Amino acid sequence: MKRTILALGLLLAAPLAQAQVSPGKYIAEHGFGTLDIKDGKFEIVSVGGNGHTCGVEGVM
């Protein structure tokens, strides 16, 4: 019985885990960073308090 409930819970939660993020450029509050999503790829750029930058990119 517990396995059935667990399996049912996982099946119902699976579509929620596959939520899509719309392509576009997202700007952080106060302009301290951006998230750019396009063609299944993403890039995050952040600007620190002293003006240094940090970034990462990848594939979704």
Contacts in CASP RR format, 6 or more apart in sequence:
PFRMAT RR
TARGET T0000
AUTHOR 0000-0000-0000
METHOD contacts of the structure
MODEL  1
MKRTILALGLLLAAPLAQAQVSPGKYIAEHGFGTLDIKDGKFEIVSVGGN
GHTCGVEGVM
21 37 0 8 1.000
21 60 0 8 1.000
22 37 0 8 1.000
23 37 0 8 1.000
23 38 0 8 1.000
23 39 0 8 1.000
23 40 0 8 1.000
24 36 0 8 1.000
24 37 0 8 1.000
24 38 0 8 1.000
25 34 0 8 1.000
25 35 0 8 1.000
25 36 0 8 1.000
25 37 0 8 1.000
26 34 0 8 1.000
26 35 0 8 1.000
26 36 0 8 1.000
26 37 0 8 1.000
27 33 0 8 1.000
27 34 0 8 1.000
28 34 0 8 1.000
28 35 0 8 1.000
28 46 0 8 1.000
31 47 0 8 1.000
32 46 0 8 1.000
32 47 0 8 1.000
32 48 0 8 1.000
32 49 0 8 1.000
33 44 0 8 1.000
33 45 0 8 1.000
33 46 0 8 1.000
33 47 0 8 1.000
34 43 0 8 1.000
34 44 0 8 1.000
34 45 0 8 1.000
35 42 0 8 1.000
35 43 0 8 1.000
35 44 0 8 1.000
36 42 0 8 1.000
36 43 0 8 1.000
36 44 0 8 1.000
36 45 0 8 1.000
37 60 0 8 1.000
40 59 0 8 1.000
40 60 0 8 1.000
41 57 0 8 1.000
41 58 0 8 1.000
41 59 0 8 1.000
41 60 0 8 1.000
42 57 0 8 1.000
42 58 0 8 1.000
42 59 0 8 1.000
42 60 0 8 1.000
43 55 0 8 1.000
43 56 0 8 1.000
43 57 0 8 1.000
43 58 0 8 1.000
44 55 0 8 1.000
44 56 0 8 1.000
44 57 0 8 1.000
45 53 0 8 1.000
45 54 0 8 1.000
45 55 0 8 1.000
46 53 0 8 1.000
46 54 0 8 1.000
46 55 0 8 1.000
47 53 0 8 1.000
48 54 0 8 1.000
END
